Amino acid sequence: MRLILIKFLFICCLGLSLQGCETLKSLGTSDSETEDEYADWNAEKFRNQAKTALDNGNYDKAIKLYEALESRYPFGDESAQTQLDIAYAYYKNADPEAAIAAADRFIKINPRSSSVDYAYYLKGLVNYNRGIGFIDRFLPTDTSQRDPGTARDAYDNFSELLRRFPNSKYVADAQLRMIALKNNLAMHEVHVARFYMKRKAYVAAINRASTVVDKYQRTPAVPYALQIMQEAYTKLELPDLAKDTARVYELNYPNGPPVPEHKDATLSHKVWDFIGLEK
């Protein structure tokens, strides 16, 4: 009986081994088929097919083709452009980490390239759009209520572009995005200050609101920050500071905040804020 059991286990192990060999064989066949598929492709055909896949939204295929192109033709006038194309394809494929890594790699390998400004710009685009998901494209969300980490990264990316390449053709768009990012970061500070107000942490609320007034001047968030400061000073029984803040508010915003908050702008934004999905 024991001998029969040993034979049975041996047969089972042998069967599993053969199955593994078949799997490896099939994988090897798949690789060889891929090699055969690209065997007679030149650089131009790789580039054209990758561009077609990219235009058609088949980003996985585009990445595969661009990487195959780079591995087979690592040198030449078009090699740097291929590296940028890979970074862009990763960006379109919603793979921000890979896109930024590819852009950084391009910058490191090609510091004197005429397209290096685009690599910095692309890094900013990746971080700028990193937090935008499916819901954001169809519903009026308030992104200022979210973690501002990627917004700060995008702002720093665009700032570096402006500092290094002030004459780049991407500067105008970067500046517009920086304005939106700065407004968003300022409103995030307002949301945090309101959070502290609800918990009666008035000193912390004043510190956050003061950051908006000092660091984010000329943003739509400033009047809301002043309102918070006035209320917090009142709660702390500091009437002189409350009056000074109220005077500054009235002097600069006699008709109230010039730009309404999202939650006050439309009915849809009010519904979104009421649901509280951002909080």
NORKA-V959711 format. One record per residue. PHI is phi in whole degrees, -180 to 180 (999 if undefined). D_FIRST is the distance of its C-alpha to the first C-alpha in Angstrom with 2 decimals. Layout:
phi->PHI d_first->D_FIRST
phi->PHI d_first->D_FIRST
This chain:
phi->999 d_first->0.00
phi->-65 d_first->3.76
phi->-63 d_first->5.41
phi->-63 d_first->5.16
phi->-63 d_first->6.37
phi->-63 d_first->8.80
phi->-62 d_first->10.01
phi->-63 d_first->10.66
phi->-63 d_first->12.62
phi->-63 d_first->14.39
phi->-64 d_first->15.52
phi->-63 d_first->16.79
phi->-63 d_first->18.70
phi->-63 d_first->20.12
phi->-64 d_first->21.29
phi->-65 d_first->23.02
phi->-63 d_first->24.66
phi->-64 d_first->26.02
phi->-64 d_first->27.33
phi->-63 d_first->29.10
phi->-62 d_first->30.63
phi->-64 d_first->31.92
phi->-64 d_first->33.44
phi->-63 d_first->35.17
phi->-65 d_first->36.36
phi->-67 d_first->37.83
phi->-66 d_first->39.53
phi->-63 d_first->40.93
phi->-64 d_first->42.21
phi->-64 d_first->43.87
phi->-64 d_first->45.63
phi->-67 d_first->46.78
phi->-64 d_first->48.06
phi->-63 d_first->50.04
phi->-60 d_first->51.42
phi->-65 d_first->52.42
phi->-63 d_first->54.06
phi->-102 d_first->56.37
phi->-59 d_first->56.74
phi->-103 d_first->60.30
phi->-83 d_first->61.49
phi->-98 d_first->64.49
phi->-60 d_first->65.54
phi->-65 d_first->67.86
phi->-68 d_first->65.20
phi->-57 d_first->62.83
phi->-65 d_first->65.69
phi->-66 d_first->66.80
phi->-67 d_first->63.34
phi->-66 d_first->62.64
phi->-64 d_first->66.03
phi->-63 d_first->65.37
phi->-63 d_first->62.02
phi->-65 d_first->63.78
phi->-65 d_first->66.60
phi->-86 d_first->64.19
phi->81 d_first->62.33
phi->-92 d_first->59.15
phi->-72 d_first->59.01
phi->-60 d_first->55.41
phi->-67 d_first->56.24
phi->-61 d_first->59.53
phi->-60 d_first->57.89
phi->-59 d_first->55.37
phi->-71 d_first->58.22
phi->-64 d_first->60.52
phi->-69 d_first->57.86
phi->-66 d_first->57.08
phi->-61 d_first->60.83
phi->-66 d_first->61.19
phi->-70 d_first->58.36
phi->-88 d_first->59.77
phi->-130 d_first->63.44
phi->-74 d_first->63.63
phi->-119 d_first->67.23
phi->113 d_first->70.41
phi->-66 d_first->72.91
phi->-95 d_first->70.49
phi->-65 d_first->67.63
phi->-65 d_first->69.12
phi->-63 d_first->69.58
phi->-62 d_first->65.93
phi->-62 d_first->64.94
phi->-68 d_first->67.19
phi->-63 d_first->65.80
phi->-64 d_first->62.28
phi->-62 d_first->63.53
phi->-67 d_first->65.29
phi->-64 d_first->62.28
phi->-63 d_first->60.15
phi->-61 d_first->62.96
phi->-68 d_first->63.02
phi->-86 d_first->59.24
phi->59 d_first->59.56
phi->-122 d_first->57.88
phi->-62 d_first->60.57
phi->-63 d_first->58.77
phi->-67 d_first->58.11
phi->-64 d_first->61.66
phi->-67 d_first->63.27
phi->-61 d_first->61.11
phi->-67 d_first->62.18
phi->-66 d_first->65.81
phi->-63 d_first->65.74
phi->-63 d_first->64.25
phi->-61 d_first->67.09
phi->-61 d_first->69.67
phi->-68 d_first->68.30
phi->-81 d_first->68.17
phi->-125 d_first->71.38
phi->-65 d_first->73.77
phi->-105 d_first->76.82
phi->-67 d_first->75.73
phi->-71 d_first->78.22
phi->-105 d_first->75.40
phi->-66 d_first->74.24
phi->-64 d_first->76.21
phi->-66 d_first->74.02
phi->-62 d_first->70.91
phi->-65 d_first->72.45
phi->-63 d_first->73.50
phi->-64 d_first->70.02
phi->-60 d_first->68.53
phi->-64 d_first->71.03
phi->-62 d_first->70.13
phi->-60 d_first->66.42
phi->-71 d_first->67.04
phi->-63 d_first->69.76
phi->-98 d_first->67.41
phi->-61 d_first->64.25
phi->-88 d_first->64.59
phi->-88 d_first->65.57
phi->-110 d_first->62.78
phi->-61 d_first->62.51
phi->-63 d_first->64.33
phi->-62 d_first->67.21
phi->-78 d_first->68.02
phi->-126 d_first->68.64
phi->-124 d_first->69.68
phi->-80 d_first->72.54
phi->-83 d_first->70.62
phi->-110 d_first->72.32
phi->-71 d_first->70.67
phi->-70 d_first->72.90
phi->-90 d_first->70.80
phi->-103 d_first->67.69
phi->-59 d_first->66.57
phi->-86 d_first->69.28
phi->-56 d_first->67.20
phi->-70 d_first->66.91
phi->-65 d_first->70.54
phi->-65 d_first->71.68
phi->-61 d_first->69.60
phi->-63 d_first->71.22
phi->-60 d_first->74.66
phi->-66 d_first->74.10
phi->-61 d_first->72.90
phi->-68 d_first->76.01
phi->-62 d_first->78.22
phi->-65 d_first->76.93
phi->-60 d_first->77.67
phi->-64 d_first->81.22
phi->-71 d_first->81.73
phi->-82 d_first->80.47
phi->-133 d_first->81.69
phi->-63 d_first->84.66
phi->-103 d_first->85.73
phi->-66 d_first->82.40
phi->-71 d_first->82.43
phi->-92 d_first->79.64
phi->-64 d_first->81.77
phi->-60 d_first->83.45
phi->-67 d_first->80.20
phi->-62 d_first->78.73
phi->-64 d_first->81.78
phi->-63 d_first->81.46
phi->-67 d_first->77.82
phi->-65 d_first->78.77
phi->-62 d_first->81.29
phi->-62 d_first->78.66
phi->-66 d_first->76.24
phi->-64 d_first->78.94
phi->-61 d_first->79.84
phi->-66 d_first->76.20
phi->-64 d_first->75.75
phi->-65 d_first->78.97
phi->-67 d_first->77.94
phi->-63 d_first->74.61
phi->-63 d_first->76.63
phi->-63 d_first->78.58
phi->-61 d_first->75.42
phi->-66 d_first->74.26
phi->-62 d_first->77.71
phi->-65 d_first->77.58
phi->-59 d_first->74.20
phi->-66 d_first->75.83
phi->-61 d_first->78.80
phi->-62 d_first->76.60
phi->-99 d_first->75.18
phi->62 d_first->78.67
phi->-93 d_first->77.95
phi->-70 d_first->81.43
phi->-65 d_first->81.77
phi->-64 d_first->78.55
phi->-64 d_first->79.79
phi->-63 d_first->83.10
phi->-61 d_first->81.40
phi->-66 d_first->79.35
phi->-65 d_first->82.37
phi->-64 d_first->84.53
phi->-59 d_first->82.03
phi->-64 d_first->82.67
phi->-65 d_first->86.44
phi->-83 d_first->86.42
phi->-97 d_first->83.67
phi->-120 d_first->83.62
phi->-63 d_first->87.31
phi->66 d_first->88.43
phi->-103 d_first->85.14
phi->-63 d_first->85.04
phi->-80 d_first->83.20
phi->-60 d_first->86.21
phi->-61 d_first->88.05
phi->-69 d_first->84.94
phi->-66 d_first->84.46
phi->-64 d_first->88.09
phi->-60 d_first->87.61
phi->-64 d_first->84.66
phi->-62 d_first->86.70
phi->-61 d_first->89.64
phi->-66 d_first->87.52
phi->-66 d_first->85.67
phi->-63 d_first->88.96
phi->-64 d_first->90.31
phi->-63 d_first->87.31
phi->-86 d_first->87.80
phi->59 d_first->91.48
phi->-120 d_first->92.76
phi->-63 d_first->95.49
phi->-63 d_first->97.21
phi->-67 d_first->94.07
phi->-64 d_first->93.31
phi->-67 d_first->96.85
phi->-62 d_first->96.64
phi->-65 d_first->93.41
phi->-64 d_first->94.94
phi->-65 d_first->97.99
phi->-63 d_first->95.92
phi->-63 d_first->94.03
phi->-64 d_first->97.24
phi->-67 d_first->98.89
phi->-95 d_first->96.10
phi->-135 d_first->94.71
phi->-63 d_first->97.61
phi->-104 d_first->96.00
phi->89 d_first->92.50
phi->-56 d_first->89.52
phi->-69 d_first->90.37
phi->-119 d_first->86.76
phi->-69 d_first->84.92
phi->-69 d_first->81.36
phi->-56 d_first->78.63
phi->-68 d_first->78.20
phi->-101 d_first->81.91
phi->-77 d_first->82.19
phi->-141 d_first->80.67
phi->-61 d_first->79.15
phi->-63 d_first->75.76
phi->-69 d_first->75.81
phi->-63 d_first->76.76
phi->-63 d_first->73.78
phi->-60 d_first->71.46
phi->-68 d_first->72.91
phi->-65 d_first->72.70
phi->-63 d_first->69.01
phi->76 d_first->68.54
phi->-68 d_first->65.69
phi->-87 d_first->67.11
phi->-103 d_first->67.43
